[in-house]
């Protein structure tokens, strides 16, 4: 974990309330792993707490981090005003990421809405030594536009939207069940709304597939200093910021726990 002042090299609107920010992070980008996150401090640190933002992608060779974020509160609204060349105080990489050391596996990546943000780096980390299929799901075309940033042939991504504007009309689980009628997979990685992940994990268990889920709990500190992001697991209480955000689905007692006070990844 590092505390450093990253330099913004890009911060652009990607449509609607979605933004892509690229940051030069000389100290930490080279060790960042898929599924980890950073606590990014707002310039007004007294009025607004830092925000936990997942790593969208890490260019380790050039020391560049990508963060794809949605404006949903004061913190992320402030991010949109940051200009190229500005410094931002960042702490990370934090948390436990996805298992990317797998080889020769058939992998299904299931992303829902903003849950697709950390999955870009995951796909990049596993696609060369495994066979990867991606499901990108959301309410409409705007919600799945994030897939345009993936270094993956768009024609090979299976899209599903609630309104049918892109891909099949339906949700991520509908798409998953459809694919499973034609193919079997070894591992499922998923990130998105809790109810979606709960359903994905259930289908994976029925098909005896290993499943890793990335939880997006409310966080205040990001470094295990409080208990705001605690969840119940079969191994006892765990803190999402340190023990996660990625967990094996089978150890989670309740994928959709009660809301905890704090700040969420989207605020």
C-alpha positions as CSV (number, residue, x, y, z in Angstrom):
1,X,0.0,0.0,0.0
2,X,1.3,3.5,-0.9
3,X,0.3,7.0,-0.2
4,X,1.2,9.2,-3.1
5,X,0.2,12.2,-5.1
6,X,-0.9,11.0,-8.5
7,X,-1.0,13.3,-11.5
8,X,-4.2,13.4,-13.6
9,X,-3.4,12.9,-17.3
10,X,-7.0,12.5,-18.5
11,X,-10.5,13.1,-16.9
12,X,-13.3,13.0,-19.5
13,X,-17.0,12.5,-19.6
14,X,-18.0,9.1,-21.2
15,X,-21.7,10.0,-21.6
16,X,-24.4,10.6,-19.1
17,X,-22.9,10.7,-15.6
18,X,-19.9,8.4,-16.3
19,X,-16.3,9.6,-16.4
20,X,-12.9,8.0,-17.1
21,X,-9.9,9.4,-15.1
22,X,-6.4,8.4,-15.9
23,X,-3.7,9.0,-13.3
24,X,0.1,8.8,-13.4
25,X,1.0,6.9,-10.2
26,X,4.7,6.1,-10.3
27,X,4.9,4.4,-6.9
28,X,1.9,2.1,-7.0
29,X,0.6,1.4,-10.5
30,X,3.2,-1.3,-11.0
31,X,1.9,-3.5,-8.2
32,X,-1.9,-2.9,-8.5
33,X,-3.9,-6.1,-9.0
34,X,-7.3,-6.6,-10.6
35,X,-10.1,-6.2,-8.1
36,X,-8.2,-3.9,-5.7
37,X,-9.2,-0.2,-5.1
38,X,-7.8,3.1,-4.1
39,X,-9.0,5.7,-1.6
40,X,-8.9,8.9,-3.5
41,X,-9.0,12.0,-1.4
42,X,-11.1,15.0,-2.4
43,X,-9.4,18.4,-2.5
44,X,-11.9,19.5,0.2
45,X,-10.8,16.8,2.6
46,X,-12.6,18.4,5.6
47,X,-16.1,18.6,4.0
48,X,-15.9,15.4,1.9
49,X,-14.2,12.2,2.9
50,X,-12.0,10.2,0.5
51,X,-13.8,7.9,-1.9
52,X,-13.0,4.2,-2.6
53,X,-12.8,3.7,-6.3
54,X,-12.0,0.4,-8.0
55,X,-9.1,0.0,-10.4
56,X,-10.5,0.0,-13.9
57,X,-7.2,-0.8,-15.5
58,X,-3.5,-0.5,-14.6
59,X,-0.8,0.1,-17.2
60,X,2.1,-1.2,-15.1
61,X,4.8,-0.5,-17.7
62,X,3.8,3.2,-18.0
63,X,2.6,3.6,-14.4
64,X,-0.9,4.7,-15.3
65,X,-4.1,3.9,-13.4
66,X,-7.6,4.2,-14.9
67,X,-10.6,4.9,-12.8
68,X,-14.1,4.7,-14.3
69,X,-16.6,6.4,-12.0
70,X,-20.2,7.5,-11.9
71,X,-21.3,10.8,-10.5
72,X,-23.7,10.0,-7.7
73,X,-22.7,12.3,-4.8
74,X,-20.6,15.3,-3.7
75,X,-17.3,13.4,-3.9
76,X,-17.5,12.1,-7.4
77,X,-19.1,15.4,-8.5
78,X,-15.9,17.1,-7.3
79,X,-13.8,14.6,-9.2
80,X,-15.3,15.9,-12.5
81,X,-13.8,19.3,-12.0
82,X,-10.2,18.0,-11.7
83,X,-8.0,19.1,-14.6
84,X,-5.1,17.6,-16.5
85,X,-1.9,18.2,-14.5
86,X,-3.6,18.4,-11.1
87,X,-2.3,16.2,-8.3
88,X,-4.6,14.0,-6.3
89,X,-3.8,12.3,-3.0
90,X,-4.3,8.5,-3.3
91,X,-3.9,5.6,-1.0
92,X,-3.5,2.1,-2.4
93,X,-3.7,-0.4,-3.9
94,X,-6.0,-1.7,-1.2
95,X,-7.9,-4.9,-0.5
96,X,-7.8,-8.4,-1.9
97,X,-8.2,-8.8,-5.6
98,X,-9.3,-11.5,-8.0
99,X,-7.4,-14.8,-8.4
100,X,-5.6,-14.1,-11.7
101,X,-3.1,-16.9,-11.5
102,X,-5.4,-19.4,-13.2
103,X,-4.3,-21.1,-16.4
104,X,-6.1,-23.2,-19.1
105,X,-9.5,-22.4,-17.7
106,X,-12.8,-21.5,-19.3
107,X,-13.8,-18.3,-17.6
108,X,-17.1,-16.5,-17.5
109,X,-17.0,-12.8,-16.5
110,X,-20.3,-11.3,-15.5
111,X,-20.6,-7.6,-15.0
112,X,-23.7,-5.5,-14.2
113,X,-23.7,-1.7,-14.7
114,X,-20.9,0.0,-12.8
115,X,-19.8,-3.5,-11.6
116,X,-18.1,-3.8,-15.0
117,X,-15.5,-1.1,-13.9
118,X,-13.1,-3.5,-12.1
119,X,-13.6,-6.3,-14.6
120,X,-11.6,-4.7,-17.4
121,X,-8.3,-5.2,-15.6
122,X,-9.4,-8.7,-14.6
123,X,-10.1,-9.6,-18.2
124,X,-6.7,-8.2,-19.2
125,X,-5.0,-10.3,-16.5
126,X,-6.5,-13.7,-17.5
127,X,-7.3,-13.6,-21.2
128,X,-3.9,-14.7,-22.5
129,X,-3.7,-17.9,-20.5
130,X,-7.4,-18.8,-20.5
131,X,-10.6,-18.8,-22.6
132,X,-12.7,-15.8,-21.6
133,X,-16.4,-15.0,-22.2
134,X,-17.8,-11.7,-21.0
135,X,-21.4,-10.8,-20.2
136,X,-22.0,-7.0,-20.0
137,X,-25.4,-6.2,-18.6
138,X,-27.3,-3.1,-17.5
139,X,-30.5,-1.2,-17.7
140,X,-29.8,0.5,-21.0
141,X,-27.1,1.4,-23.6
142,X,-25.6,4.0,-21.3
143,X,-25.1,1.5,-18.5
144,X,-23.1,-0.9,-20.7
145,X,-21.1,1.7,-22.6
146,X,-18.2,1.0,-20.2
147,X,-17.5,-2.1,-22.3
148,X,-16.2,0.2,-25.0
149,X,-13.1,0.7,-22.9
150,X,-12.3,-3.0,-22.7
151,X,-9.3,-4.3,-24.7
152,X,-11.5,-7.1,-25.9
153,X,-13.3,-7.6,-29.3
154,X,-16.7,-6.0,-28.8
155,X,-18.3,-8.6,-31.0
156,X,-17.2,-11.2,-28.6
157,X,-18.9,-9.6,-25.6
158,X,-22.4,-10.9,-24.8
159,X,-24.6,-7.9,-24.0
160,X,-27.9,-7.9,-22.1
161,X,-30.0,-4.8,-21.3
162,X,-33.3,-4.4,-19.5
163,X,-34.8,-2.4,-22.3
164,X,-33.3,-4.5,-25.1
165,X,-31.4,-1.5,-26.7
166,X,-28.2,-3.5,-26.8
167,X,-27.9,-7.3,-27.1
168,X,-30.6,-9.5,-25.7
169,X,-33.5,-8.1,-23.7
170,X,-33.0,-9.3,-20.1
171,X,-30.5,-9.2,-17.3
172,X,-27.1,-10.7,-16.5
173,X,-28.5,-13.9,-15.1
174,X,-30.7,-14.4,-18.1
175,X,-27.7,-14.1,-20.3
176,X,-25.7,-16.5,-18.1
177,X,-28.4,-19.2,-18.2
178,X,-28.6,-18.8,-21.9
179,X,-24.8,-19.3,-22.3
180,X,-24.8,-22.3,-20.0
181,X,-27.2,-24.1,-22.3
182,X,-24.4,-24.2,-24.8
183,X,-21.2,-24.2,-22.8
184,X,-19.8,-25.1,-19.4
185,X,-17.3,-22.9,-17.6
186,X,-14.7,-23.6,-14.9
187,X,-14.7,-20.2,-13.1
188,X,-17.2,-17.3,-12.8
189,X,-16.0,-13.8,-11.8
190,X,-18.7,-11.3,-11.1
191,X,-19.3,-7.7,-9.9
192,X,-22.4,-5.6,-9.9
193,X,-25.6,-5.1,-7.9
194,X,-25.8,-7.4,-4.8
195,X,-29.0,-9.2,-6.0
196,X,-27.4,-9.9,-9.4
197,X,-24.3,-11.4,-7.8
198,X,-26.4,-13.4,-5.4
199,X,-28.2,-14.9,-8.4
200,X,-25.0,-15.4,-10.3
201,X,-23.4,-17.2,-7.4
202,X,-26.5,-19.5,-7.1
203,X,-26.4,-20.5,-10.7
204,X,-22.6,-21.1,-10.5
205,X,-23.1,-23.4,-7.5
206,X,-25.8,-25.3,-9.3
207,X,-23.3,-25.9,-12.2
208,X,-20.5,-26.7,-9.7
209,X,-18.4,-23.8,-10.9
210,X,-16.0,-21.8,-8.8
211,X,-17.3,-18.2,-8.3
212,X,-15.5,-15.1,-7.1
213,X,-17.6,-12.0,-6.3
214,X,-16.4,-8.4,-5.8
215,X,-18.5,-6.7,-3.2
216,X,-19.0,-2.9,-3.2
217,X,-19.9,-2.2,0.4
218,X,-20.0,1.2,2.0
219,X,-16.6,2.2,3.3
220,X,-15.4,5.0,5.5
221,X,-11.7,4.3,5.9
222,X,-10.7,1.7,3.4
223,X,-7.9,0.3,5.6
224,X,-9.7,-1.8,8.3
225,X,-9.7,1.0,10.8
226,X,-13.4,0.9,11.3
227,X,-16.2,-1.8,11.0
228,X,-18.5,0.0,8.6
229,X,-18.0,-2.5,5.8
230,X,-18.1,-5.7,7.9
231,X,-20.0,-8.7,6.5
232,X,-20.9,-12.1,7.8
233,X,-19.1,-15.1,6.3
234,X,-18.8,-18.8,7.1
235,X,-15.3,-17.9,8.4
236,X,-16.6,-15.2,10.8
237,X,-17.0,-11.5,10.3
238,X,-14.9,-10.0,7.6
239,X,-14.2,-6.4,6.5
240,X,-14.7,-5.8,2.8
241,X,-12.0,-3.2,2.6
242,X,-9.2,-5.5,3.7
243,X,-10.4,-9.1,3.5
244,X,-12.2,-8.3,0.2
245,X,-13.6,-6.7,-1.8
246,X,-13.2,-10.0,-3.7
247,X,-14.4,-13.2,-2.0
248,X,-15.1,-16.8,-2.9
249,X,-18.9,-16.8,-3.3
250,X,-19.3,-20.0,-1.2
251,X,-18.0,-18.4,2.0
252,X,-20.4,-15.4,2.0
253,X,-23.4,-16.0,4.2
254,X,-25.4,-13.0,2.9
255,X,-24.4,-11.4,-0.4
256,X,-27.0,-8.7,0.2
257,X,-26.4,-7.6,3.8
258,X,-28.1,-4.7,5.6
259,X,-26.8,-1.2,4.7
260,X,-24.0,0.1,6.9
261,X,-23.2,3.7,7.6
262,X,-20.3,5.1,5.7
263,X,-19.5,6.2,2.2
264,X,-20.0,4.0,-0.8
265,X,-17.8,3.4,-3.8
266,X,-20.2,5.4,-6.0
267,X,-20.5,8.6,-3.8
